[in-house]
């Protein structure tokens, strides 16, 4: 699916996605990434099954108020113990499928919110 959104100038947004990829500003990614309005970075989490508390602790450095976790083709919730560092830092966590995470991220970027999206493909 291709997306078209009205966003603040220069922001990184999801421009397309499919079952095995996400395009950010037209650049295609097939490995886990973290997307913020100002940058795109690889994420060391290879899959949902491999998530650890360290993966979530690393996301605290992003200084986001809201973190969207895209869990692949279906919505899956990580164990509460893994996400505890986010809760302790008062970072809002929203968990959804990869496609829903892409759409929600774009909406929040358009609202100029301090958002990050951690996207997994498997």
C-alpha angles and dihedrals in degrees: 000000000000119000130204119192138169105239139163111279115279097007119143108245136171108259098175141356141184138173093289107022148041125205118212113195087340097310113120121226126188100173130069112289142174116224125199128169089257103038151006120225136177115255118218093220105103097190144349091262091055097052116131135181088257091062090057094041089056089056090062089073089067093076092222124154092205126035119194115201114202106199101192127261094344136033112262126171120224119225112276090239091063094054097042094106089059093049092048090052091048094242111153113235123203118184121201145137117291093255094049090046091055093051094044093047091055092051093051093047089052087054088052093239123160094253137155128187121209105198127197125185099196 
